[in-house]
């Protein structure tokens, strides 16, 4: 005699077939949205860091060499893919620089026009 499984056990085993694949397909869009959100947060943080560093470097160079060198120094520290504007000015004994980068969406160059601002200042110096 051969051992036979009850009919109820066979039906239960067949009822779960493919369930993992269905759950995987359902979760993939959520996982991709989460990855995209994390990437956007990292990119925004990087833009703030980049704008602040470029403003500090521009102010330091501008304190010694003036406005044209200030703008060039800021652009040297930010890649060409970023949409940016630079404002260099004297304010009493301090030379100030403001760098504005547009908020990127997924990669630099694709932006929504919202500015991220970095400001820097340096004491003016006389070049001998």
C-alpha positions in Angstrom: 0.0 0.0 0.0 1.2 3.4 -0.7 0.9 6.3 1.7 -1.5 9.0 0.5 -1.7 12.5 1.8 -5.1 13.8 2.7 -6.8 16.0 0.1 -7.0 18.9 2.5 -3.1 19.0 2.9 -2.6 19.0 -0.9 -4.9 21.9 -1.4 -3.2 24.0 1.3 0.2 23.4 -0.2 -0.9 24.5 -3.6 -2.7 27.6 -2.3 0.6 29.3 -1.2 2.4 28.7 -4.4 3.8 32.0 -5.8 3.0 34.0 -2.7 6.7 35.1 -2.3 6.8 36.4 -5.9 3.6 38.4 -5.4 4.9 40.0 -2.2 8.2 40.8 -3.8 6.5 42.5 -6.8 4.4 44.5 -4.4 7.3 45.7 -2.3 9.7 46.7 -5.1 8.1 50.1 -5.8 8.2 50.9 -2.1 11.8 50.0 -1.8 12.7 52.0 -4.9 10.8 55.1 -3.5 12.7 54.7 -0.2 16.1 54.5 -2.1 15.2 57.6 -4.1 14.2 59.6 -1.0 17.4 58.7 0.8 19.5 59.6 -2.4 17.7 63.0 -2.5 18.5 63.7 1.1 22.2 62.8 0.6 22.3 65.1 -2.5 20.7 68.0 -0.6 23.2 67.6 2.2 26.1 67.5 -0.3 24.7 70.7 -1.9 24.7 72.5 1.4 28.3 71.4 2.1 29.4 72.3 -1.4 27.9 75.8 -1.2 29.4 76.5 2.2 32.8 75.4 1.2 32.8 77.4 -2.0 31.7 80.5 -0.2 34.4 80.2 2.4 37.1 79.7 -0.3 35.7 82.6 -2.4 35.7 84.9 0.6 39.3 83.9 1.5 40.6 84.6 -2.0 38.4 87.8 -2.4 39.9 89.2 0.8 43.3 89.2 -0.8 42.7 89.6 -4.6 39.3 91.2 -4.9 36.0 90.5 -6.7 37.0 88.8 -9.9 39.2 86.3 -8.1 36.4 85.7 -5.6 33.9 84.6 -8.3 36.6 82.4 -10.0 37.5 80.7 -6.7 33.9 79.9 -6.0 33.4 78.4 -9.4 36.6 76.4 -9.1 35.2 74.6 -6.1 31.8 73.8 -7.6 31.4 71.5 -10.6 30.0 72.9 -13.9 26.9 70.8 -13.6 25.5 72.8 -10.7 23.4 75.9 -11.5 25.0 78.5 -9.2 25.3 82.2 -8.6 28.1 84.0 -6.7 27.9 87.4 -4.9 31.1 88.9 -3.6 31.2 92.1 -1.6 33.1 94.1 1.0 31.4 94.7 4.3 33.6 97.0 6.5 36.8 95.1 7.3 35.3 91.7 6.2 35.0 90.4 2.7 31.8 88.3 2.3 30.8 85.8 -0.4 27.5 84.2 -0.9 27.1 81.1 -3.1 23.6 79.9 -4.2 23.1 76.5 -5.7 19.8 75.4 -7.0 18.2 72.4 -5.2 19.0 69.3 -7.3 16.5 66.6 -8.1 18.2 63.2 -8.4 21.4 64.7 -10.0 23.1 68.1 -10.3 21.8 70.1 -13.2 18.2 69.0 -12.9 16.7 71.4 -10.4 13.5 73.0 -9.2 14.9 76.5 -8.8 14.9 76.5 -5.0 18.2 78.0 -3.8 20.6 76.5 -1.3 22.7 79.3 0.1 26.2 79.1 1.6 27.8 82.2 3.1 31.4 82.9 4.0 33.5 85.8 5.3 37.2 86.6 5.7 39.1 89.6 7.1 40.4 91.8 4.4 44.1 91.6 3.8 46.6 93.8 1.9 48.9 92.1 -0.6 52.4 93.4 -0.4 
